[in-house]
C-alpha cells in the first residue's frame, strides 16, 4: 500500500510540474494546443468560423472550415475527438489547461491499470520510469496530440493477452489519432496467438471511423494525412537532418533551415537533401517490413509473447522514429509504451534501454523547448545535443533489433509436443 501511495503522489507531482513547465519555459511548448487544436475545435463548434469573441488570436471572423472533412488534414480523423473533448473541462479553465487535464485524466486510467495493487516490482519500475521520462522530456510530453495516444497505447499493450479485442480496439483508435501506434498493432498481430480477436477489435474501430468520415462528407480526405507526410522535406529535428544542421553551422553553400508555413515546421535544405527526403519513406517501409519479418519468424518458431512482443514493439517504434523524415520532439513519447511493457515483464534486462531512453528524453528537452531557436540559428551547443540524441535513438533501435534476433524460440515440433495445459499464456 505504501509503495502504491508513493507512486500516486509521484504521479500527481509529475503531471503538475510538467503542466506548469509549459507555461514558464521558452519557445511556446504549448503552441500547438492554443494555436491549432483550439482553433480547429472552435471551428467545429461555431459553424466553421472563429472570431475574436471566442478566439482572441484572430483579428476578425476567419473561416477555418472543418479540417478533415472539407480539406485535407495533417492528422487522422479521430484526432478531432480529444480536441473537442477538451471543451468538457473548458467551463472551469481555458483551453490549454483543459488539455492538460484531459491528458492527465487519460494517464490516470492507464497508470492505475499498470500499477494495479502495487505488488509487482516490474510494474512499479515501469511506473517510475514513465514518471521520470515525463519529467525529463518536459512539456512536449503533455501538450501534443501524441500525449493522448500514449495512455491508449499503454493500456492496449497491457491488455493484449487477456483482452485482445479491446486492446486492438484501443490501439486502432490511437492509430486513427496519430499513426505511430500502428507499429504496436503490427507487433501484436505477430506476437499474440489470438489474432482473430485482434483483427476483429481493430477492424471494428476502423470500420466505424471510415463510415463516420464518409457519412460526414469527408471521404475524399480520409487518407489526406498520408500525402501530407510523404510529400514533405526533412524536418530539422529528424535524425536524417543531423548532417544538414552541421553543414548549416559550417556555412556550406546551399545548406540552411527554413520554415514551412503550410506544415508549421522548420525544415532543412542542402546538397542532396531532396533526394534524402525522397528516399526516407521507402527506407522506412523496408525497415518496418524487415523487422516485422524477423518477429514473424520468431513467432513461427514458437517464441512466447513475453519474450517477443516488447523488443519487436520497441524495434518497430524505433524504426518509425529513426527512419522518419519528420523528427518532431513529441515523437519521443512513442518510446514510453514498449519500454513500460518491457520493464513490467523483465525489468532486469530492460533496465539499460530504459536508462538510455531517459537520456534521450533529457536531451530532447534541452533541444526543445529550451534551446530551440538556437538550434534553428545553427549554434553549436544545441546541434551537438541533438546529434547525441539522434545517435542514442539509433543505438536504442539497434539494441531492440539485436534483442529481437536473440529471442529464444522453440521449434514448431517442440511446441506441438507440449500439452496445451503446460503452455501458460503470459500476460504483462
C-alpha positions as CSV (number, residue, x, y, z in Angstrom):
1,X,0.0,0.0,0.0
2,X,2.8,2.4,0.9
3,X,4.6,1.8,-2.4
4,X,1.4,2.4,-4.3
5,X,0.6,5.6,-2.4
6,X,4.2,6.8,-3.2
7,X,3.6,6.1,-6.9
8,X,0.4,8.1,-7.0
9,X,1.9,11.0,-5.1
10,X,4.7,11.0,-7.7
11,X,2.0,10.8,-10.5
12,X,0.3,14.0,-9.2
13,X,3.5,15.8,-8.6
14,X,5.0,15.0,-12.1
15,X,1.9,15.9,-14.0
16,X,1.5,19.2,-12.1
17,X,5.2,20.0,-12.7
18,X,5.1,19.2,-16.4
19,X,1.9,21.1,-16.9
20,X,3.4,24.2,-15.2
21,X,6.7,23.9,-17.2
22,X,4.6,24.5,-20.3
23,X,3.8,28.0,-19.0
24,X,7.3,29.0,-17.9
25,X,9.6,27.5,-20.5
26,X,10.6,29.4,-23.6
27,X,9.7,28.9,-27.3
28,X,6.0,28.2,-26.8
29,X,6.0,24.5,-25.9
30,X,2.2,24.6,-25.7
31,X,1.8,26.3,-29.1
32,X,0.1,23.5,-30.9
33,X,-2.6,23.4,-28.3
34,X,-3.7,27.0,-28.4
35,X,-2.7,27.9,-31.9
36,X,-4.2,24.9,-33.8
37,X,-6.1,22.5,-31.6
38,X,-8.2,25.2,-30.0
39,X,-8.8,26.9,-33.3
40,X,-9.8,23.7,-35.2
41,X,-12.1,22.6,-32.5
42,X,-13.7,26.0,-32.1
43,X,-14.4,26.0,-35.8
44,X,-16.4,22.7,-35.4
45,X,-18.4,24.3,-32.6
46,X,-19.1,27.6,-34.4
47,X,-20.1,26.6,-38.0
48,X,-16.6,26.6,-39.4
49,X,-15.9,30.2,-38.4
50,X,-13.9,31.6,-35.5
51,X,-14.0,35.3,-34.4
52,X,-12.4,37.3,-31.6
53,X,-15.3,36.8,-29.3
54,X,-14.4,33.1,-28.9
55,X,-10.8,33.1,-30.1
56,X,-8.9,36.3,-29.3
57,X,-5.9,35.3,-31.5
58,X,-7.8,36.3,-34.7
59,X,-8.4,40.0,-35.5
60,X,-11.7,39.3,-37.2
61,X,-14.0,36.5,-38.3
62,X,-12.0,33.8,-40.0
63,X,-13.3,30.9,-42.0
64,X,-11.4,27.8,-40.8
65,X,-13.8,25.2,-42.0
66,X,-14.0,21.6,-40.9
67,X,-10.5,20.1,-41.2
68,X,-10.5,16.5,-42.4
69,X,-14.0,16.9,-43.9
70,X,-13.8,19.9,-46.2
71,X,-10.0,19.9,-46.5
72,X,-7.0,17.6,-46.2
73,X,-5.6,17.4,-42.7
74,X,-2.2,16.5,-41.2
75,X,-3.8,14.1,-38.7
76,X,-6.1,11.1,-39.0
77,X,-9.7,11.9,-38.2
78,X,-10.0,10.6,-34.7
79,X,-7.6,13.2,-33.5
80,X,-10.6,15.5,-33.5
81,X,-12.1,13.6,-30.6
82,X,-9.6,14.8,-27.9
83,X,-9.5,18.3,-29.3
84,X,-13.3,18.5,-29.0
85,X,-13.4,16.6,-25.7
86,X,-11.1,19.2,-24.1
87,X,-14.0,21.6,-24.1
88,X,-15.7,19.4,-21.4
89,X,-13.2,20.9,-19.0
90,X,-13.5,24.4,-20.6
91,X,-16.2,25.6,-18.3
92,X,-13.7,25.9,-15.4
93,X,-10.5,26.8,-17.2
94,X,-9.2,28.0,-20.6
95,X,-8.5,25.5,-23.4
96,X,-4.8,24.9,-22.7
97,X,-5.1,23.9,-19.1
98,X,-8.2,21.9,-20.0
99,X,-6.0,20.0,-22.5
100,X,-3.5,19.2,-19.7
101,X,-6.4,18.0,-17.5
102,X,-7.7,15.7,-20.3
103,X,-4.3,14.1,-20.9
104,X,-3.8,13.7,-17.2
105,X,-7.2,12.0,-16.8
106,X,-6.3,9.5,-19.5
107,X,-2.9,8.9,-17.9
108,X,-4.7,8.2,-14.6
109,X,-6.6,5.3,-16.2
110,X,-3.5,3.7,-17.8
111,X,-1.3,4.3,-14.8
112,X,-3.9,2.7,-12.5
113,X,-4.0,-0.4,-14.7
114,X,-0.2,-0.5,-14.8
115,X,0.3,-0.2,-11.1
116,X,-2.6,-2.4,-10.0
117,X,-2.2,-3.3,-6.4
118,X,1.4,-2.3,-6.4
119,X,2.7,-5.8,-5.7
120,X,4.7,-6.3,-8.9
121,X,8.2,-5.0,-8.9
122,X,8.3,-4.9,-12.6
123,X,5.2,-2.8,-12.9
124,X,6.4,-0.4,-10.2
125,X,9.7,0.0,-12.0
126,X,7.7,0.7,-15.3
127,X,5.5,3.2,-13.5
128,X,8.5,5.1,-12.0
129,X,10.2,5.0,-15.4
130,X,7.1,6.6,-17.0
131,X,7.0,9.4,-14.5
132,X,10.8,10.0,-14.8
133,X,10.5,10.1,-18.5
134,X,7.7,12.7,-18.5
135,X,9.8,15.0,-16.2
136,X,12.9,14.7,-18.3
137,X,11.0,15.2,-21.6
138,X,9.2,18.2,-20.3
139,X,6.0,19.9,-21.5
140,X,6.2,18.4,-25.0
141,X,5.1,15.2,-23.3
142,X,1.8,16.7,-22.3
143,X,0.9,19.4,-24.9
144,X,0.7,17.5,-28.1
145,X,-1.9,15.1,-29.7
146,X,0.7,12.3,-29.2
147,X,0.2,12.6,-25.4
148,X,-3.3,11.4,-25.8
149,X,-2.2,8.3,-27.7
150,X,0.3,7.2,-25.0
151,X,-2.2,6.0,-22.3
152,X,-4.2,4.3,-25.0
153,X,-1.1,2.6,-26.2
154,X,0.0,1.5,-22.7
155,X,-3.5,0.1,-22.0
156,X,-3.6,-1.7,-25.3
157,X,-0.2,-3.3,-24.7
158,X,-1.1,-4.3,-21.1
159,X,-4.3,-6.0,-22.2
160,X,-3.1,-7.8,-25.4
161,X,-3.1,-11.3,-23.8
162,X,-6.2,-11.1,-21.6
163,X,-8.4,-8.8,-23.6
164,X,-7.0,-8.9,-27.2
165,X,-10.1,-7.4,-28.9
166,X,-10.3,-4.5,-26.5
167,X,-6.5,-4.0,-26.7
168,X,-6.6,-3.9,-30.5
169,X,-9.6,-1.5,-30.5
170,X,-7.6,0.9,-28.3
171,X,-4.5,0.6,-30.5
172,X,-6.6,1.1,-33.6
173,X,-8.3,4.2,-32.1
174,X,-4.9,5.6,-31.2
175,X,-3.7,4.9,-34.7
176,X,-6.6,7.0,-36.1
177,X,-5.3,9.9,-33.9
178,X,-1.6,9.6,-34.7
179,X,-0.3,6.8,-37.0
180,X,2.6,5.5,-34.8
181,X,0.5,3.1,-32.7
182,X,0.1,1.0,-35.8
183,X,3.6,-0.2,-35.0
184,X,2.3,-1.7,-31.7
185,X,-0.7,-3.2,-33.5
186,X,1.6,-4.8,-36.1
187,X,3.8,-6.2,-33.3
188,X,0.7,-7.6,-31.6
189,X,-0.5,-9.3,-34.7
190,X,2.9,-11.0,-34.9
191,X,3.3,-11.9,-31.2
192,X,-0.2,-12.6,-29.9
193,X,-1.8,-16.0,-30.6
194,X,-5.4,-14.8,-30.6
195,X,-5.0,-13.0,-33.8
196,X,-8.7,-13.2,-34.9
197,X,-9.7,-11.3,-31.8
198,X,-7.1,-8.7,-32.5
199,X,-8.3,-8.3,-36.1
200,X,-11.9,-8.1,-35.0
201,X,-11.2,-5.4,-32.5
202,X,-9.1,-3.3,-34.8
203,X,-11.5,-3.8,-37.8
204,X,-14.5,-2.7,-35.8
205,X,-12.8,0.6,-34.9
206,X,-11.5,1.1,-38.4
207,X,-14.9,0.4,-40.0
208,X,-16.7,2.7,-37.6
209,X,-14.2,5.5,-38.3
210,X,-14.4,5.2,-42.0
211,X,-18.2,5.0,-42.0
212,X,-18.4,8.1,-39.9
213,X,-16.0,10.1,-42.1
214,X,-17.7,9.0,-45.3
215,X,-21.2,9.8,-44.0
216,X,-19.9,13.1,-42.7
217,X,-18.8,14.0,-46.3
218,X,-15.0,13.6,-45.7
219,X,-14.4,10.6,-47.8
220,X,-12.2,12.4,-50.2
221,X,-9.9,13.4,-47.3
222,X,-9.9,10.0,-45.5
223,X,-6.2,9.5,-46.0
224,X,-5.2,13.1,-46.6
225,X,-2.7,12.8,-43.7
226,X,-0.6,10.3,-45.7
227,X,0.0,12.7,-48.6
228,X,0.9,15.5,-46.2
229,X,3.6,13.3,-44.6
230,X,5.1,11.6,-47.7
231,X,5.4,14.8,-49.7
232,X,7.3,16.9,-47.1
233,X,11.0,17.7,-46.8
234,X,13.4,16.8,-44.0
235,X,12.3,18.3,-40.7
236,X,15.2,19.9,-38.8
237,X,15.0,17.6,-35.7
238,X,14.9,14.3,-37.6
239,X,17.9,12.0,-37.4
240,X,18.4,12.3,-41.2
241,X,18.7,16.1,-40.9
242,X,21.6,16.0,-38.4
243,X,24.3,16.3,-41.1
244,X,22.5,19.3,-42.7
245,X,22.4,21.1,-39.3
246,X,26.2,20.7,-39.2
247,X,26.5,21.8,-42.8
248,X,24.4,24.9,-41.9
249,X,26.6,25.6,-38.9
250,X,29.7,25.4,-41.1
251,X,28.0,27.7,-43.6
252,X,28.2,25.3,-46.5
253,X,26.6,26.9,-49.6
254,X,23.0,25.8,-50.0
255,X,22.6,24.4,-46.5
256,X,20.1,26.1,-44.2
257,X,17.0,25.9,-42.1
258,X,13.7,27.3,-43.4
259,X,10.0,27.5,-42.2
260,X,7.2,25.6,-43.9
261,X,4.1,27.7,-43.3
262,X,1.7,25.0,-44.5
263,X,3.0,22.3,-42.2
264,X,4.1,24.7,-39.4
265,X,7.5,23.1,-39.1
266,X,11.2,24.0,-39.7
267,X,12.9,22.0,-42.4
268,X,16.4,21.8,-43.8
269,X,18.0,22.3,-47.2
270,X,21.4,21.4,-48.5
271,X,23.3,19.2,-51.0
272,X,21.2,16.2,-51.8
273,X,18.5,17.0,-49.2
274,X,15.7,16.4,-51.6
275,X,17.0,13.0,-52.6
276,X,17.4,12.0,-49.0
277,X,13.9,13.1,-48.2
278,X,12.5,11.2,-51.1
279,X,14.4,8.0,-50.0
280,X,13.2,8.1,-46.4
281,X,9.7,6.9,-47.0
282,X,10.7,3.7,-48.9
283,X,13.6,3.2,-46.5
284,X,11.1,3.4,-43.6
285,X,8.8,0.8,-45.3
286,X,11.6,-1.6,-46.0
287,X,12.9,-1.3,-42.4
288,X,9.5,-1.9,-40.9
289,X,8.9,-5.0,-43.1
290,X,12.4,-6.4,-42.3
291,X,11.8,-6.0,-38.5
292,X,8.3,-7.5,-38.8
293,X,9.7,-10.4,-40.8
294,X,12.2,-11.2,-38.0
295,X,9.4,-11.1,-35.5
296,X,7.2,-13.3,-37.6
297,X,10.0,-15.9,-37.9
298,X,10.4,-15.9,-34.1
299,X,6.6,-16.3,-33.7
300,X,6.5,-19.1,-36.2
301,X,9.3,-20.9,-34.2
302,X,7.2,-20.6,-31.0
303,X,8.6,-17.6,-29.2
304,X,6.5,-16.5,-26.3
305,X,4.6,-13.3,-26.1
306,X,6.6,-12.1,-23.1
307,X,9.9,-12.5,-24.9
308,X,8.8,-11.5,-28.3
309,X,6.4,-8.6,-28.1
310,X,8.5,-6.0,-26.1
311,X,11.6,-6.0,-28.4
312,X,9.5,-6.2,-31.5
313,X,7.4,-3.3,-30.4
314,X,10.4,-1.2,-29.5
315,X,12.2,-2.1,-32.7
316,X,9.2,-1.1,-34.8
317,X,8.7,2.2,-32.9
318,X,12.4,2.9,-33.1
319,X,12.4,2.4,-36.8
320,X,9.5,4.8,-37.2
321,X,11.5,7.5,-35.5
322,X,15.0,6.9,-36.9
323,X,13.9,6.4,-40.5
324,X,11.4,9.2,-40.5
325,X,11.9,12.4,-42.4
326,X,9.8,14.1,-39.7
327,X,11.5,14.4,-36.3
328,X,9.2,16.3,-34.0
329,X,10.3,16.2,-30.4
330,X,6.9,14.8,-29.3
331,X,7.8,11.6,-31.2
332,X,9.9,10.7,-28.2
333,X,6.7,9.8,-26.2
334,X,6.3,6.9,-28.6
335,X,9.0,5.1,-26.7
336,X,7.0,5.0,-23.5
337,X,4.6,2.2,-24.2
338,X,7.1,-0.5,-25.4
339,X,9.6,0.4,-22.6
340,X,6.9,0.3,-20.0
341,X,5.8,-3.2,-21.2
342,X,9.4,-4.4,-21.3
343,X,10.1,-3.2,-17.8
344,X,6.9,-4.7,-16.5
345,X,7.7,-8.1,-17.9
346,X,11.5,-8.2,-17.4
347,X,12.9,-5.2,-15.5
348,X,16.4,-6.7,-15.2
349,X,17.1,-6.9,-18.9
350,X,15.2,-3.8,-19.8
351,X,16.9,-1.5,-17.2
352,X,19.7,-0.4,-19.5
353,X,17.5,0.6,-22.5
354,X,15.2,2.4,-20.1
355,X,18.1,4.4,-18.8
356,X,19.2,5.2,-22.3
357,X,15.7,6.4,-23.1
358,X,15.8,8.7,-20.1
359,X,18.9,10.3,-21.6
360,X,17.1,10.6,-24.9
361,X,14.2,12.4,-23.1
362,X,16.5,14.8,-21.3
363,X,18.5,15.7,-24.4
364,X,15.2,16.2,-26.4
365,X,14.1,18.6,-23.6
366,X,17.3,20.6,-23.9
367,X,16.7,21.0,-27.6
368,X,13.0,21.7,-27.4
369,X,11.9,24.0,-26.0
370,X,15.0,25.2,-24.1
371,X,17.4,25.9,-27.0
372,X,15.2,25.5,-30.0
373,X,15.8,28.9,-31.6
374,X,19.5,28.5,-31.0
375,X,19.2,25.2,-32.9
376,X,17.4,26.9,-35.8
377,X,20.2,29.5,-35.8
378,X,22.7,26.6,-36.2
379,X,24.5,27.3,-33.0
380,X,27.0,24.6,-32.0
381,X,25.7,23.6,-28.5
382,X,22.1,22.6,-29.5
383,X,23.4,20.9,-32.6
384,X,25.8,18.9,-30.5
385,X,23.0,17.9,-28.1
386,X,20.6,16.9,-30.8
387,X,23.4,14.9,-32.5
388,X,23.9,13.0,-29.3
389,X,20.1,12.4,-29.0
390,X,19.8,11.1,-32.6
391,X,22.8,8.8,-32.2
392,X,21.2,7.4,-29.0
393,X,18.0,6.8,-30.9
394,X,19.9,4.7,-33.4
395,X,21.6,2.8,-30.6
396,X,18.3,2.1,-28.8
397,X,16.8,0.9,-32.0
398,X,19.8,-1.3,-32.8
399,X,19.6,-2.7,-29.2
400,X,15.9,-3.6,-29.8
401,X,16.6,-5.3,-33.1
402,X,19.5,-7.3,-31.7
403,X,17.4,-8.4,-28.7
404,X,14.7,-9.4,-31.1
405,X,17.1,-11.5,-33.1
406,X,18.2,-13.2,-29.8
407,X,14.6,-14.0,-28.7
408,X,14.7,-17.7,-27.8
409,X,12.3,-19.8,-29.8
410,X,11.3,-23.4,-29.6
411,X,10.8,-25.3,-32.8
412,X,7.2,-25.9,-34.0
413,X,7.7,-29.7,-33.3
414,X,8.7,-29.0,-29.7
415,X,5.7,-26.7,-29.2
416,X,3.3,-29.2,-30.6
417,X,4.7,-31.9,-28.3
418,X,3.9,-29.9,-25.2
419,X,0.3,-30.4,-23.8
420,X,-1.7,-27.2,-24.1
421,X,-2.3,-27.0,-20.4
422,X,1.5,-26.8,-19.9
423,X,1.9,-23.8,-22.1
424,X,1.0,-20.7,-19.9
425,X,-0.4,-17.6,-21.6
426,X,1.9,-14.9,-20.2
427,X,0.4,-11.6,-19.5
428,X,2.1,-8.2,-19.0
